[in-house]
Amino acid sequence: MADGCDADREKGTAFLPKFDAQGLLIAIAVDAQTKDILMVAYMDEEALARTRETGLAHFHSRSRGKLWLKGETSGHFLRVQEIQVDCDQDALTLVVKPEGPACHTGARRCFYRRLEGDELVNFTD
């Protein structure tokens, strides 16, 4: 049974993001036009605040242990049109307008392969 805080988080109108033990929550970037999932990353409080302040997607780089502005080196920014919050506020969907490929491989999105049996097969958009 949910306590008062969980009830507020799940049914209320207040934004009460629920960060995990590492101080992170999942952020899923979705193309505003095509609705394709572009990438999945993590946000900490700072990344979430910077995203809300600037309208550009910021994430927490777990490998580098620091704030990361998507597109800071490539110029392939994700312009946030809307932030959607899941029921228990531990995951976000960022509805974005991508300015170039979202994947570090140069692919339009990070999800460009599907599992067929035991093999990964590339598919094109």
C-alpha positions in Angstrom: 0.0 0.0 0.0 1.3 3.4 -0.9 2.2 5.9 1.8 1.1 9.6 1.6 4.3 10.6 -0.3 3.7 7.8 -2.9 0.0 8.8 -3.2 1.1 12.4 -3.8 3.7 11.3 -6.3 1.3 9.0 -8.2 -1.9 10.9 -8.1 -1.1 14.5 -7.3 -0.1 17.5 -9.4 3.2 18.3 -7.7 6.4 17.4 -9.6 8.3 15.2 -7.1 11.0 13.4 -9.1 12.1 10.1 -7.6 15.8 9.7 -8.0 17.4 6.2 -7.4 20.1 5.5 -4.9 22.7 6.9 -7.3 20.7 10.1 -7.6 19.5 9.3 -11.2 16.3 8.8 -13.1 15.8 7.4 -16.6 15.2 9.8 -19.4 13.8 8.5 -22.8 14.2 10.9 -25.7 11.4 10.6 -28.3 11.2 12.4 -31.6 8.3 14.8 -31.4 7.4 14.3 -35.1 8.0 10.5 -35.7 7.5 9.3 -32.1 10.6 7.1 -32.5 12.6 6.4 -29.4 15.9 8.2 -30.1 17.9 7.3 -27.0 17.8 6.4 -23.3 20.0 8.2 -20.8 20.1 9.2 -17.2 19.4 12.5 -15.5 20.5 13.8 -12.1 19.0 16.8 -10.4 21.5 19.2 -12.1 20.7 17.7 -15.6 17.0 18.0 -15.0 17.3 21.6 -13.8 19.5 22.6 -16.8 17.1 20.9 -19.2 14.2 22.8 -17.8 16.1 26.1 -17.8 17.5 25.9 -21.3 15.1 23.7 -23.3 18.1 21.6 -24.4 18.5 18.0 -23.2 21.1 17.6 -20.5 22.0 14.2 -19.0 24.3 12.8 -16.4 27.2 10.8 -18.0 27.7 7.8 -15.8 31.0 7.0 -17.5 32.4 10.5 -17.0 30.6 11.2 -13.8 29.5 14.7 -14.9 26.8 16.8 -16.6 26.5 16.3 -20.3 24.7 18.6 -22.8 23.6 16.4 -25.7 25.2 18.0 -28.7 27.9 19.9 -26.9 30.6 18.5 -29.2 28.6 17.2 -32.2 26.1 20.1 -32.5 23.3 17.5 -32.6 21.2 19.0 -29.9 17.9 17.7 -28.7 15.4 20.6 -28.2 12.9 19.6 -25.6 9.3 20.3 -26.6 7.7 18.6 -23.6 8.6 16.5 -20.5 6.3 13.7 -19.7 6.5 12.1 -16.3 5.7 8.4 -15.5 3.3 7.4 -12.7 5.8 7.1 -9.9 8.0 9.9 -11.2 11.2 7.9 -11.6 11.3 8.1 -15.4 10.8 10.8 -17.9 10.0 11.0 -21.6 11.6 14.0 -23.3 9.6 14.8 -26.4 12.3 16.4 -28.6 13.1 18.0 -31.9 16.5 16.5 -32.8 19.1 18.6 -34.6 20.9 15.7 -36.3 21.6 12.1 -35.3 20.8 11.2 -31.7 23.2 8.3 -31.5 27.0 8.6 -31.0 27.5 6.2 -33.9 26.0 8.7 -36.3 22.7 6.8 -36.6 19.5 8.9 -36.4 18.5 7.0 -33.2 20.3 4.5 -30.9 17.6 1.9 -31.6 18.6 0.8 -35.1 18.9 -3.0 -34.7 16.4 -5.7 -33.8 17.0 -9.1 -32.4 16.3 -12.0 -34.8 17.1 -15.3 -33.1 20.5 -14.8 -31.6 21.6 -12.1 -34.1 21.3 -8.3 -34.3 20.0 -7.1 -37.7 20.2 -3.5 -38.7 17.0 -1.9 -40.0 16.7 1.4 -41.8 14.1 4.2 -41.2 
